[in-house]
Amino acid sequence: MRVKKGYEVLLDSQREDGGWVSPVHFRERNWTRSCPASSYGAALALYCSKSERYRNQLIKALGFLVWHLSTKQVQEIQRFFYHGHSTVHELLMFSEFRVGLEEKPVQAMLEWLMTMYCPDEDCFKYTGEPISKYSRRKDGMDSRVAKYRLYHLIEDDWLAYYATRIGANLIGKA
C-alpha cells in the first residue's frame, strides 16, 4: 500500500512538460521548472515498476528527458552521466518505449555507445577516461562518486548487457 501511495504522489507531482521539479531547488531557490535529475529519477522509478498503469506518464517523462538533452551540445551528452542524466539507462528506456529514437540527442548517444564496440573481439569495452581522472570541477563528481555511479556500467560484461538490450529493443520493435 505504501509503494502504491508513493507512486500516486509521484504521478501527482509530474508537470505538464513531463518532468518533475527538484524539491531542493524549489525549497531553496524557489525554482518551478522541471529538473533533469529529478525527472530521470522519477522516470526510472516508473520504468522499474514495470506497470502498464504508468506507461503514459513514463512516455511523457521520457519525452521531457529527450527535450532536455536536445538543448545540449552533442559532446556534452556523449558520456555516461550528464547534468542529471544517466545515458545508458535512458537509452534503454528510450529504446524500449520507442521515444525520441530519431531525435538528434538520442542518435548522438547511440553513436557514442557504438564507439565502445570492438568488432575484432565482438564485445563492448569502456573507452573513456579512467575513473581516477574524474574531478568535481570538470565532471560534477569526484572519482569516489564516479566509481560508485559507474559500477555495473563500464565493466565489459555489463556494458555489453545494456548495449545488447538496447540493440534488441531497436531491432525487435522496428
Residue pairs with C-beta under 8 A, 6 or more apart in sequence:
7 45
7 46
7 49
7 51
7 54
10 20
10 42
10 45
10 46
11 54
11 57
13 20
13 21
14 20
14 42
14 57
14 60
14 61
15 21
15 34
17 34
17 64
17 67
18 34
18 39
18 60
18 61
18 62
18 63
18 64
18 67
19 34
19 35
19 36
19 38
19 39
19 42
19 61
19 64
19 65
19 68
20 34
20 35
20 38
20 39
20 41
20 42
20 61
21 31
21 32
21 33
21 34
21 35
21 38
22 31
22 35
22 37
22 38
23 38
25 31
25 35
26 32
34 64
34 68
35 84
36 65
36 68
36 83
36 84
36 85
37 83
37 84
38 84
39 61
39 64
39 65
39 68
39 84
40 65
40 84
40 85
40 86
40 89
40 90
42 61
43 58
43 61
43 62
43 65
43 90
43 93
44 86
44 89
44 93
46 54
46 57
46 58
46 61
47 58
47 93
47 96
55 97
58 93
58 97
59 97
59 99
62 90
62 93
62 94
62 97
62 99
62 100
63 99
63 100
65 85
65 90
66 94
66 99
66 100
66 103
66 105
66 106
68 85
69 77
69 85
69 90
69 103
69 105
69 106
69 109
70 103
70 104
70 105
72 82
72 83
72 105
74 104
74 105
74 108
76 82
76 83
77 85
77 87
77 105
77 108
77 109
77 112
78 87
78 108
78 109
78 111
78 112
79 87
79 112
79 128
80 86
80 87
80 88
80 128
80 149
80 150
80 153
80 154
81 87
81 139
81 140
81 141
81 149
83 140
86 149
87 109
87 112
87 113
88 113
88 153
88 159
88 162
88 166
89 162
90 109
91 106
91 109
91 110
91 113
91 162
91 166
92 162
92 165
92 166
92 169
93 99
94 100
94 101
94 106
95 101
95 165
95 166
95 169
95 170
96 169
98 173
100 106
101 107
101 170
110 166
113 124
113 163
113 166
115 127
116 124
116 125
116 126
116 127
116 159
116 163
117 123
117 124
117 163
118 124
118 125
123 156
123 160
124 156
124 159
124 160
124 163
125 156
125 159
126 154
126 155
126 156
126 159
128 154
131 143
131 146
131 147
131 150
131 154
132 143
133 143
134 141
134 142
134 143
134 145
134 146
135 142
135 143
136 142
139 146
141 149
152 158
153 159
153 162
